C-alpha cells in the first residue's frame, strides 16, 4: 500500500503542478515547435537571443523526428515550449535545473529552464539545450498510451534520451551517459533487478533513471519496440502477466537473462 501511495503522490505532483506562464513572452513559431522565451533584459539571468531561439526550435523539431524513428510513432502535432530564465525558473516551474512536460494529451506543453550554454550530447553527437527526455513524454502520451507507471514512463524517456545529469569534461558541459553511469552503479554494488525497478517507487532518480533507461533500451533491442509499446499503458499489477503474453518470455526469466547480460559490463 505504501508503494502505491508513493506512486500516486509522484503522479499527482507531476500532473497537478501548474506552471506560472504569465508574460511577457517572445513567441517564435517553427514547423512543429512554438517557443515562448523571455525578452532580452527581462531579468538578471540571460534570455535566449535570436540565434539561440532558432537553434532550440531546430533542435526540438529534430528531436521529434528522432523519437518517431526510435519508437515507430508518427507524432506530427505542435508542441509549446515555455523557456524560463534561470533566476525565475525555480519559482515559476519548481526547478532551475531542467523542467517537465505536461502529462495531458490535450496540453502538449514543455516547461524548461534556459541555460545559456548548451550541453554536449555524446549519444546524438551534438550540442543541445533541452535534450530529448521531456519530448519523449509528450510523444508517448499522445501516440502510445497514458502514463501509468514510472517503470515505462521514465523508462522510455531515459532509454531514448540515453543521458541523466551532466558534468564538466575538460571544460565542456557534457550530458552524463546512462550506459557509463550504469557501469559505475555496478562497481558500487547498487545494481537493481528489473523487478525492483518495477515495484520499488522509493528509488532516487540518480539510481533509477540510468538503470531503467538501460533496461528499457535492452528490451527494445531484445524484443522489439513494437512489442514493448504494447506494455506501456498497463497498470503495474498487469505488467508481468502481459509481458509473457507479448514476448513469450516470463518476466522472471527476462530478469535473469538481463542480469546475466550485465555481468559482462
C-alpha positions, 0 to 999 in steps of 0.5 A: 500500500505504501508503494502505491501511495508513493506512486500516486503522490509522484503522479499527482505532483507531476500532473497537478503542478501548474506552471506560472506562464504569465508574460511577457513572452517572445513567441517564435513559431517553427514547423512543429515547435512554438517557443515562448522565451523571455525578452532580452533584459527581462531579468538578471539571468540571460534570455535566449537571443535570436540565434539561440531561439532558432537553434532550440526550435531546430533542435526540438523539431529534430528531436521529434523526428528522432523519437518517431524513428526510435519508437515507430510513432508518427507524432506530427502535432505542435508542441509549446515550449515555455523557456524560463530564465534561470533566476525565475525558473525555480519559482515559476516551474519548481526547478532551475535545473531542467523542467517537465512536460505536461502529462495531458494529451490535450496540453502538449506543453514543455516547461524548461529552464534556459541555460545559456550554454548548451550541453554536449550530447555524446549519444546524438553527437551534438550540442543541445539545450533541452535534450530529448527526455521531456519530448519523449513524454509528450510523444508517448502520451499522445501516440502510445498510451497514458502514463501509468507507471514510472517503470515505462514512463521514465523508462522510455524517456531515459532509454531514448534520451540515453543521458541523466545529469551532466558534468564538466569534461575538460571544460565542456558541459557534457550530458552524463551517459546512462550506459557509463553511469550504469557501469559505475552503479555496478562497481558500487554494488547498487545494481537493481533487478528489473523487478525492483525497478518495477515495484520499488517507487522509493528509488532516487532518480540518480539510481533509477533513471540510468538503470531503467533507461538501460533496461528499457533500451535492452528490451527494445533491442531484445524484443522489439519496440513494437512489442514493448509499446504494447506494455506501456499503458498497463497498470503495474499489477498487469505488467508481468502477466502481459509481458509473457503474453507479448514476448513469450518470455516470463518476466522472471526469466527476462530478469535473469537473462538481463542480469546475466547480460550485465555481468559482462559490463 
